[in-house]
Amino acid sequence: MGKDVIIACDFSSAEAVFAFLDKFEGKKPFVKIGMELFYAEGPSIVRKIKERGHKIFLDLKLHDIPNTVKKSMAVLSSLDVDMCNLHAAGTSAMMTAALEGLTRPDGSRPLLIAVTQLTSTDEERMRNELLINEPIAEVVMKYAENARNSGLDGVVCSPLEAGIVHERCGKDFLTVTPGVRFADGDIGDQKRVMTPAAAKEIGSDYIVVGRPITAATDPVAAYEKCVKEFC
Ligand code: C5P
């Protein structure tokens, strides 16, 4: 399982994302396409970026009844993405259906990663609005275990949780970790951050890095710095 840096391409148009990727010339970084870009440009943006030779994490966080998720995952799989995700809150019935939908006739499939509790949900809201009374760290770990037991490949989590996820779910269970910042960088709206080197140390498998690369004066140099520290 190779460690890699995934660039969060949080742009709102094809034009903006291509202007950004053009800077990389011969390099083909792994990129994350999120809802904003996907909803603005549709599936063709995935095909076009794939044609350029990039690996793609399609971050659409599916959550619906098992049959709907299964059929939707089959569509995403045919787009030839390398990684996609869903909400573990959809339960194991939805997660196993998702895996079935993703699996191509030849048995291959993209990696499937679960979102546990969104980092924007805090313990107070979880208790008061969702009526979940366990400590949030336990909820995150339980959802991670549900994902592993359903056959998924890993979870999106904070780099601070990567070590414990590996302890509870096994070292081969992937941790895909946003919230990465350079030691001398601006943390922006992220609260709990880690440097690429610290994320490597704690055992993250993939780091997802957005603004420290996309908003850098020299995005290629910032990307290379991440790769050098992390890979
Ligand atoms: O710009 P920045 O490095 O903060 O971008 C991180 C990316 O990871 C964004 O696309 C953000 O939506 C995503 N993400 C996150 N925290 C999570 C899940 C996803 O920052 N818990």
py3Dmol code that shows the C-alpha trace and the ligand (Angstrom):
import py3Dmol

protein = """\
ATOM      1  CA  MET A   1       0.000   0.000   0.000  1.00  0.00           C
ATOM      2  CA  GLY A   2       1.816   3.139  -1.167  1.00  0.00           C
ATOM      3  CA  LYS A   3       1.639   6.295   0.856  1.00  0.00           C
ATOM      4  CA  ASP A   4       0.525   9.241  -1.240  1.00  0.00           C
ATOM      5  CA  VAL A   5      -0.375  12.909  -1.130  1.00  0.00           C
ATOM      6  CA  ILE A   6      -3.864  13.677  -2.483  1.00  0.00           C
ATOM      7  CA  ILE A   7      -4.466  17.276  -3.558  1.00  0.00           C
ATOM      8  CA  ALA A   8      -7.970  18.525  -2.665  1.00  0.00           C
ATOM      9  CA  CYS A   9      -8.928  20.321  -5.886  1.00  0.00           C
ATOM     10  CA  ASP A  10     -11.621  22.505  -4.326  1.00  0.00           C
ATOM     11  CA  PHE A  11     -12.259  24.615  -7.420  1.00  0.00           C
ATOM     12  CA  SER A  12     -15.642  25.620  -8.828  1.00  0.00           C
ATOM     13  CA  SER A  13     -14.965  25.187 -12.556  1.00  0.00           C
ATOM     14  CA  ALA A  14     -13.116  22.989 -15.029  1.00  0.00           C
ATOM     15  CA  GLU A  15     -11.204  26.040 -16.199  1.00  0.00           C
ATOM     16  CA  ALA A  16      -9.844  26.722 -12.716  1.00  0.00           C
ATOM     17  CA  VAL A  17      -8.866  23.118 -12.031  1.00  0.00           C
ATOM     18  CA  PHE A  18      -7.101  22.731 -15.388  1.00  0.00           C
ATOM     19  CA  ALA A  19      -5.239  26.025 -14.940  1.00  0.00           C
ATOM     20  CA  PHE A  20      -4.051  24.601 -11.616  1.00  0.00           C
ATOM     21  CA  LEU A  21      -3.125  21.134 -12.938  1.00  0.00           C
ATOM     22  CA  ASP A  22      -1.310  22.635 -15.960  1.00  0.00           C
ATOM     23  CA  LYS A  23       1.301  23.974 -13.541  1.00  0.00           C
ATOM     24  CA  PHE A  24       2.381  20.408 -12.768  1.00  0.00           C
ATOM     25  CA  GLU A  25       3.588  19.684 -16.340  1.00  0.00           C
ATOM     26  CA  GLY A  26       4.984  16.121 -16.341  1.00  0.00           C
ATOM     27  CA  LYS A  27       3.773  15.287 -12.798  1.00  0.00           C
ATOM     28  CA  LYS A  28       0.494  13.490 -12.168  1.00  0.00           C
ATOM     29  CA  PRO A  29      -0.560  14.030  -8.563  1.00  0.00           C
ATOM     30  CA  PHE A  30      -3.442  12.054  -7.032  1.00  0.00           C
ATOM     31  CA  VAL A  31      -6.368  14.515  -6.892  1.00  0.00           C
ATOM     32  CA  LYS A  32      -9.560  14.759  -4.872  1.00  0.00           C
ATOM     33  CA  ILE A  33     -12.681  15.984  -6.649  1.00  0.00           C
ATOM     34  CA  GLY A  34     -15.363  17.147  -4.250  1.00  0.00           C
ATOM     35  CA  MET A  35     -19.038  17.987  -4.521  1.00  0.00           C
ATOM     36  CA  GLU A  36     -18.545  21.579  -5.658  1.00  0.00           C
ATOM     37  CA  LEU A  37     -16.542  20.727  -8.767  1.00  0.00           C
ATOM     38  CA  PHE A  38     -18.540  17.578  -9.529  1.00  0.00           C
ATOM     39  CA  TYR A  39     -21.904  19.317  -9.286  1.00  0.00           C
ATOM     40  CA  ALA A  40     -20.634  22.257 -11.358  1.00  0.00           C
ATOM     41  CA  GLU A  41     -19.139  20.217 -14.161  1.00  0.00           C
ATOM     42  CA  GLY A  42     -20.710  16.758 -13.987  1.00  0.00           C
ATOM     43  CA  PRO A  43     -19.071  13.378 -14.635  1.00  0.00           C
ATOM     44  CA  SER A  44     -17.111  14.732 -17.626  1.00  0.00           C
ATOM     45  CA  ILE A  45     -14.714  16.472 -15.223  1.00  0.00           C
ATOM     46  CA  VAL A  46     -13.779  13.058 -13.817  1.00  0.00           C
ATOM     47  CA  ARG A  47     -13.195  11.616 -17.296  1.00  0.00           C
ATOM     48  CA  LYS A  48     -11.102  14.600 -18.379  1.00  0.00           C
ATOM     49  CA  ILE A  49      -8.852  14.562 -15.318  1.00  0.00           C
ATOM     50  CA  LYS A  50      -8.504  10.789 -15.608  1.00  0.00           C
ATOM     51  CA  GLU A  51      -7.525  11.146 -19.298  1.00  0.00           C
ATOM     52  CA  ARG A  52      -4.700  13.404 -18.181  1.00  0.00           C
ATOM     53  CA  GLY A  53      -3.346  10.483 -16.164  1.00  0.00           C
ATOM     54  CA  HIS A  54      -4.252  11.423 -12.587  1.00  0.00           C
ATOM     55  CA  LYS A  55      -5.568   9.080  -9.926  1.00  0.00           C
ATOM     56  CA  ILE A  56      -8.877  10.361  -8.569  1.00  0.00           C
ATOM     57  CA  PHE A  57     -10.522  10.313  -5.138  1.00  0.00           C
ATOM     58  CA  LEU A  58     -14.166  11.213  -5.815  1.00  0.00           C
ATOM     59  CA  ASP A  59     -15.385  12.695  -2.534  1.00  0.00           C
ATOM     60  CA  LEU A  60     -19.194  12.608  -2.810  1.00  0.00           C
ATOM     61  CA  LYS A  61     -19.962  11.004   0.594  1.00  0.00           C
ATOM     62  CA  LEU A  62     -22.966   8.900  -0.419  1.00  0.00           C
ATOM     63  CA  HIS A  63     -25.702   8.218   2.143  1.00  0.00           C
ATOM     64  CA  ASP A  64     -29.053   6.745   1.066  1.00  0.00           C
ATOM     65  CA  ILE A  65     -30.924   3.446   1.109  1.00  0.00           C
ATOM     66  CA  PRO A  66     -28.741   0.444   0.166  1.00  0.00           C
ATOM     67  CA  ASN A  67     -30.271  -0.105  -3.281  1.00  0.00           C
ATOM     68  CA  THR A  68     -29.817   3.517  -4.336  1.00  0.00           C
ATOM     69  CA  VAL A  69     -26.232   3.607  -3.084  1.00  0.00           C
ATOM     70  CA  LYS A  70     -25.435   0.309  -4.801  1.00  0.00           C
ATOM     71  CA  LYS A  71     -26.653   1.575  -8.178  1.00  0.00           C
ATOM     72  CA  SER A  72     -24.962   4.948  -7.764  1.00  0.00           C
ATOM     73  CA  MET A  73     -21.670   3.297  -6.836  1.00  0.00           C
ATOM     74  CA  ALA A  74     -21.855   1.219 -10.027  1.00  0.00           C
ATOM     75  CA  VAL A  75     -22.009   4.479 -11.987  1.00  0.00           C
ATOM     76  CA  LEU A  76     -19.022   5.936 -10.110  1.00  0.00           C
ATOM     77  CA  SER A  77     -17.077   2.717 -10.647  1.00  0.00           C
ATOM     78  CA  SER A  78     -17.660   2.953 -14.403  1.00  0.00           C
ATOM     79  CA  LEU A  79     -16.090   6.436 -14.264  1.00  0.00           C
ATOM     80  CA  ASP A  80     -12.893   4.608 -13.318  1.00  0.00           C
ATOM     81  CA  VAL A  81     -12.186   6.574 -10.152  1.00  0.00           C
ATOM     82  CA  ASP A  82      -9.517   5.166  -7.826  1.00  0.00           C
ATOM     83  CA  MET A  83     -11.178   5.976  -4.495  1.00  0.00           C
ATOM     84  CA  CYS A  84     -14.652   7.054  -3.411  1.00  0.00           C
ATOM     85  CA  ASN A  85     -16.526   7.360  -0.141  1.00  0.00           C
ATOM     86  CA  LEU A  86     -19.777   7.171   1.812  1.00  0.00           C
ATOM     87  CA  HIS A  87     -21.129   7.916   5.288  1.00  0.00           C
ATOM     88  CA  ALA A  88     -20.715   4.996   7.690  1.00  0.00           C
ATOM     89  CA  ALA A  89     -23.933   6.293   9.319  1.00  0.00           C
ATOM     90  CA  GLY A  90     -25.764   4.552   6.448  1.00  0.00           C
ATOM     91  CA  THR A  91     -24.978   1.322   8.388  1.00  0.00           C
ATOM     92  CA  SER A  92     -23.454  -1.991   7.295  1.00  0.00           C
ATOM     93  CA  ALA A  93     -26.399  -2.816   4.984  1.00  0.00           C
ATOM     94  CA  MET A  94     -25.631   0.289   2.946  1.00  0.00           C
ATOM     95  CA  MET A  95     -21.872  -0.276   3.048  1.00  0.00           C
ATOM     96  CA  THR A  96     -22.027  -3.863   1.792  1.00  0.00           C
ATOM     97  CA  ALA A  97     -24.476  -2.835  -0.945  1.00  0.00           C
ATOM     98  CA  ALA A  98     -22.064  -0.058  -1.933  1.00  0.00           C
ATOM     99  CA  LEU A  99     -19.230  -2.564  -2.295  1.00  0.00           C
ATOM    100  CA  GLU A 100     -21.384  -4.793  -4.495  1.00  0.00           C
ATOM    101  CA  GLY A 101     -22.251  -1.859  -6.715  1.00  0.00           C
ATOM    102  CA  LEU A 102     -18.632  -0.755  -6.986  1.00  0.00           C
ATOM    103  CA  THR A 103     -17.259  -4.147  -7.985  1.00  0.00           C
ATOM    104  CA  ARG A 104     -16.742  -4.366 -11.744  1.00  0.00           C
ATOM    105  CA  PRO A 105     -17.417  -7.539 -13.763  1.00  0.00           C
ATOM    106  CA  ASP A 106     -13.678  -8.361 -13.694  1.00  0.00           C
ATOM    107  CA  GLY A 107     -13.664  -8.199  -9.869  1.00  0.00           C
ATOM    108  CA  SER A 108     -11.717  -4.927  -9.655  1.00  0.00           C
ATOM    109  CA  ARG A 109     -13.105  -1.868  -7.863  1.00  0.00           C
ATOM    110  CA  PRO A 110     -12.101   1.565  -6.565  1.00  0.00           C
ATOM    111  CA  LEU A 111     -11.055   1.820  -2.918  1.00  0.00           C
ATOM    112  CA  LEU A 112     -14.058   2.549  -0.694  1.00  0.00           C
ATOM    113  CA  ILE A 113     -13.532   4.767   2.343  1.00  0.00           C
ATOM    114  CA  ALA A 114     -16.027   5.702   5.060  1.00  0.00           C
ATOM    115  CA  VAL A 115     -16.642   9.055   6.672  1.00  0.00           C
ATOM    116  CA  THR A 116     -17.311   8.438  10.396  1.00  0.00           C
ATOM    117  CA  GLN A 117     -18.638  11.529  12.177  1.00  0.00           C
ATOM    118  CA  LEU A 118     -17.969  14.717  10.234  1.00  0.00           C
ATOM    119  CA  THR A 119     -15.373  16.860  11.975  1.00  0.00           C
ATOM    120  CA  SER A 120     -17.935  19.679  11.901  1.00  0.00           C
ATOM    121  CA  THR A 121     -20.177  17.655  14.260  1.00  0.00           C
ATOM    122  CA  ASP A 122     -19.205  18.066  17.900  1.00  0.00           C
ATOM    123  CA  GLU A 123     -20.151  15.917  20.871  1.00  0.00           C
ATOM    124  CA  GLU A 124     -22.784  18.386  22.095  1.00  0.00           C
ATOM    125  CA  ARG A 125     -24.712  18.419  18.812  1.00  0.00           C
ATOM    126  CA  MET A 126     -24.324  14.664  18.496  1.00  0.00           C
ATOM    127  CA  ARG A 127     -25.923  14.244  21.913  1.00  0.00           C
ATOM    128  CA  ASN A 128     -28.599  16.947  21.648  1.00  0.00           C
ATOM    129  CA  GLU A 129     -29.624  16.598  18.001  1.00  0.00           C
ATOM    130  CA  LEU A 130     -28.711  13.053  17.002  1.00  0.00           C
ATOM    131  CA  LEU A 131     -29.410  11.588  20.473  1.00  0.00           C
ATOM    132  CA  ILE A 132     -26.105   9.684  20.443  1.00  0.00           C
ATOM    133  CA  ASN A 133     -24.836   9.621  24.009  1.00  0.00           C
ATOM    134  CA  GLU A 134     -21.440   7.917  23.692  1.00  0.00           C
ATOM    135  CA  PRO A 135     -18.210   9.955  23.644  1.00  0.00           C
ATOM    136  CA  ILE A 136     -17.515  11.111  20.082  1.00  0.00           C
ATOM    137  CA  ALA A 137     -14.135   9.305  19.960  1.00  0.00           C
ATOM    138  CA  GLU A 138     -15.935   6.018  20.692  1.00  0.00           C
ATOM    139  CA  VAL A 139     -18.544   6.733  18.016  1.00  0.00           C
ATOM    140  CA  VAL A 140     -15.804   7.404  15.472  1.00  0.00           C
ATOM    141  CA  MET A 141     -14.047   4.127  16.345  1.00  0.00           C
ATOM    142  CA  LYS A 142     -17.290   2.120  16.285  1.00  0.00           C
ATOM    143  CA  TYR A 143     -18.146   3.498  12.845  1.00  0.00           C
ATOM    144  CA  ALA A 144     -14.611   2.671  11.682  1.00  0.00           C
ATOM    145  CA  GLU A 145     -15.026  -0.902  12.945  1.00  0.00           C
ATOM    146  CA  ASN A 146     -18.418  -1.169  11.226  1.00  0.00           C
ATOM    147  CA  ALA A 147     -16.767  -0.041   7.992  1.00  0.00           C
ATOM    148  CA  ARG A 148     -13.974  -2.578   8.350  1.00  0.00           C
ATOM    149  CA  ASN A 149     -16.423  -5.366   9.212  1.00  0.00           C
ATOM    150  CA  SER A 150     -18.456  -4.479   6.114  1.00  0.00           C
ATOM    151  CA  GLY A 151     -15.347  -4.966   3.958  1.00  0.00           C
ATOM    152  CA  LEU A 152     -14.478  -1.330   3.305  1.00  0.00           C
ATOM    153  CA  ASP A 153     -10.864  -0.296   2.795  1.00  0.00           C
ATOM    154  CA  GLY A 154     -10.550   2.483   5.349  1.00  0.00           C
ATOM    155  CA  VAL A 155     -11.817   5.730   6.804  1.00  0.00           C
ATOM    156  CA  VAL A 156     -11.345   9.453   6.445  1.00  0.00           C
ATOM    157  CA  CYS A 157     -10.075  10.695   9.804  1.00  0.00           C
ATOM    158  CA  SER A 158      -7.918  13.284  11.487  1.00  0.00           C
ATOM    159  CA  PRO A 159      -4.209  12.413  11.339  1.00  0.00           C
ATOM    160  CA  LEU A 160      -4.417  12.528  15.150  1.00  0.00           C
ATOM    161  CA  GLU A 161      -6.750   9.484  15.005  1.00  0.00           C
ATOM    162  CA  ALA A 162      -4.758   7.478  12.444  1.00  0.00           C
ATOM    163  CA  GLY A 163      -2.739   5.572  15.050  1.00  0.00           C
ATOM    164  CA  ILE A 164      -5.733   4.460  17.101  1.00  0.00           C
ATOM    165  CA  VAL A 165      -7.722   3.537  13.955  1.00  0.00           C
ATOM    166  CA  HIS A 166      -4.850   1.251  12.943  1.00  0.00           C
ATOM    167  CA  GLU A 167      -4.721  -0.218  16.450  1.00  0.00           C
ATOM    168  CA  ARG A 168      -8.450  -0.971  16.469  1.00  0.00           C
ATOM    169  CA  CYS A 169      -8.993  -1.894  12.812  1.00  0.00           C
ATOM    170  CA  GLY A 170      -5.611  -3.285  11.724  1.00  0.00           C
ATOM    171  CA  LYS A 171      -2.613  -1.742  10.013  1.00  0.00           C
ATOM    172  CA  ASP A 172      -3.919  -2.492   6.510  1.00  0.00           C
ATOM    173  CA  PHE A 173      -7.130  -0.538   7.118  1.00  0.00           C
ATOM    174  CA  LEU A 174      -6.460   2.754   5.360  1.00  0.00           C
ATOM    175  CA  THR A 175      -6.446   6.135   7.040  1.00  0.00           C
ATOM    176  CA  VAL A 176      -7.062   9.036   4.668  1.00  0.00           C
ATOM    177  CA  THR A 177      -6.319  12.207   6.590  1.00  0.00           C
ATOM    178  CA  PRO A 178      -7.144  15.863   5.859  1.00  0.00           C
ATOM    179  CA  GLY A 179      -6.172  18.639   8.280  1.00  0.00           C
ATOM    180  CA  VAL A 180      -2.549  18.779   7.165  1.00  0.00           C
ATOM    181  CA  ARG A 181      -0.517  21.977   7.413  1.00  0.00           C
ATOM    182  CA  PHE A 182       3.142  22.912   7.084  1.00  0.00           C
ATOM    183  CA  ALA A 183       4.822  23.814  10.373  1.00  0.00           C
ATOM    184  CA  ASP A 184       5.139  27.474   9.299  1.00  0.00           C
ATOM    185  CA  GLY A 185       1.763  27.639   7.493  1.00  0.00           C
ATOM    186  CA  ASP A 186      -1.621  29.262   8.115  1.00  0.00           C
ATOM    187  CA  ILE A 187      -4.086  26.736   9.589  1.00  0.00           C
ATOM    188  CA  GLY A 188      -7.163  28.564   8.213  1.00  0.00           C
ATOM    189  CA  ASP A 189     -10.465  27.037   9.399  1.00  0.00           C
ATOM    190  CA  GLN A 190      -8.917  23.674  10.355  1.00  0.00           C
ATOM    191  CA  LYS A 191      -8.761  23.139  14.093  1.00  0.00           C
ATOM    192  CA  ARG A 192      -6.626  20.080  14.727  1.00  0.00           C
ATOM    193  CA  VAL A 193      -3.762  19.955  12.264  1.00  0.00           C
ATOM    194  CA  MET A 194      -0.570  18.023  11.723  1.00  0.00           C
ATOM    195  CA  THR A 195       2.447  18.434   9.448  1.00  0.00           C
ATOM    196  CA  PRO A 196       3.012  15.912   6.613  1.00  0.00           C
ATOM    197  CA  ALA A 197       6.034  14.545   8.521  1.00  0.00           C
ATOM    198  CA  ALA A 198       4.007  14.040  11.729  1.00  0.00           C
ATOM    199  CA  ALA A 199       1.179  12.412   9.744  1.00  0.00           C
ATOM    200  CA  LYS A 200       3.737   9.978   8.328  1.00  0.00           C
ATOM    201  CA  GLU A 201       5.096   9.293  11.794  1.00  0.00           C
ATOM    202  CA  ILE A 202       1.650   8.478  13.201  1.00  0.00           C
ATOM    203  CA  GLY A 203       0.892   6.174  10.271  1.00  0.00           C
ATOM    204  CA  SER A 204      -1.520   8.004   7.910  1.00  0.00           C
ATOM    205  CA  ASP A 205      -1.743   6.189   4.592  1.00  0.00           C
ATOM    206  CA  TYR A 206      -2.873   9.136   2.468  1.00  0.00           C
ATOM    207  CA  ILE A 207      -2.840  12.818   3.357  1.00  0.00           C
ATOM    208  CA  VAL A 208      -5.419  15.101   1.730  1.00  0.00           C
ATOM    209  CA  VAL A 209      -3.976  18.575   1.288  1.00  0.00           C
ATOM    210  CA  GLY A 210      -5.917  21.501  -0.149  1.00  0.00           C
ATOM    211  CA  ARG A 211      -5.055  25.136   0.498  1.00  0.00           C
ATOM    212  CA  PRO A 212      -1.432  24.625   1.602  1.00  0.00           C
ATOM    213  CA  ILE A 213      -0.899  23.544  -2.050  1.00  0.00           C
ATOM    214  CA  THR A 214      -3.716  25.208  -4.043  1.00  0.00           C
ATOM    215  CA  ALA A 215      -3.212  28.639  -2.455  1.00  0.00           C
ATOM    216  CA  ALA A 216       0.604  28.501  -2.385  1.00  0.00           C
ATOM    217  CA  THR A 217       2.593  30.954  -4.484  1.00  0.00           C
ATOM    218  CA  ASP A 218       4.340  27.926  -5.966  1.00  0.00           C
ATOM    219  CA  PRO A 219       1.864  25.000  -5.792  1.00  0.00           C
ATOM    220  CA  VAL A 220       4.271  22.537  -7.405  1.00  0.00           C
ATOM    221  CA  ALA A 221       6.980  23.294  -4.835  1.00  0.00           C
ATOM    222  CA  ALA A 222       4.405  22.992  -2.020  1.00  0.00           C
ATOM    223  CA  TYR A 223       3.244  19.628  -3.395  1.00  0.00           C
ATOM    224  CA  GLU A 224       6.818  18.395  -3.670  1.00  0.00           C
ATOM    225  CA  LYS A 225       7.492  19.500  -0.107  1.00  0.00           C
ATOM    226  CA  CYS A 226       4.497  17.414   1.049  1.00  0.00           C
ATOM    227  CA  VAL A 227       5.702  14.395  -0.916  1.00  0.00           C
ATOM    228  CA  LYS A 228       9.226  14.750   0.447  1.00  0.00           C
ATOM    229  CA  GLU A 229       8.003  14.959   4.061  1.00  0.00           C
ATOM    230  CA  PHE A 230       5.276  12.311   3.805  1.00  0.00           C
ATOM    231  CA  CYS A 231       6.211   9.638   1.268  1.00  0.00           C
TER     232      CYS A 231
END
"""
ligand_1 = """\
21
C5P
O -7.685 23.214 2.235
P -7.619 22.044 3.193
O -6.231 21.403 3.246
O -8.154 22.379 4.558
O -8.572 20.966 2.515
C -8.865 19.735 3.123
C -9.838 18.977 2.282
O -10.271 17.834 3.012
C -11.102 19.742 1.890
O -11.513 19.272 0.604
C -12.085 19.338 2.963
O -13.420 19.403 2.528
C -11.670 17.894 3.228
N -12.033 17.361 4.545
C -11.621 17.939 5.740
N -11.980 17.385 6.925
C -12.740 16.291 6.962
C -13.158 15.689 5.777
C -12.782 16.258 4.578
O -10.912 18.943 5.722
N -13.034 15.761 8.126
"""
view = py3Dmol.view(width=600, height=400)
view.addModel(protein, "pdb")
view.setStyle({"model": 0}, {"cartoon": {"style": "trace"}})
view.addModel(ligand_1, "xyz")
view.setStyle({"model": 1}, {"stick": {}})
view.zoomTo()
view.show()
